[in-house]
Amino acid sequence: MDTSSASSYTAKLIDGPLEGKTVATAFLDTGDPRPRLELGTDQGKHYVYARGAGLEFDAADDTRPTAVEYRFVETVFD
């Protein structure tokens, strides 16, 4: 499968309150993975995650990652 034109990747949340969850996330306009994710909940708060070092690539195309690790930073209450 050719992923060079893929516009999204999987964000793997490796710790914090959403540990073990994954979310589909769009690349920035530059084609880079997002440095931070803010994930809202229905309880009046959202979680902030920062990009970690772990990257996974499809063997057929190693120009863009198919999955990126994110680490928990903080909980923000609305």
Helices and strands as residue ranges (DSSP letters): E 8-13, E 22-26, E 36-40, E 45-56, E 67-77
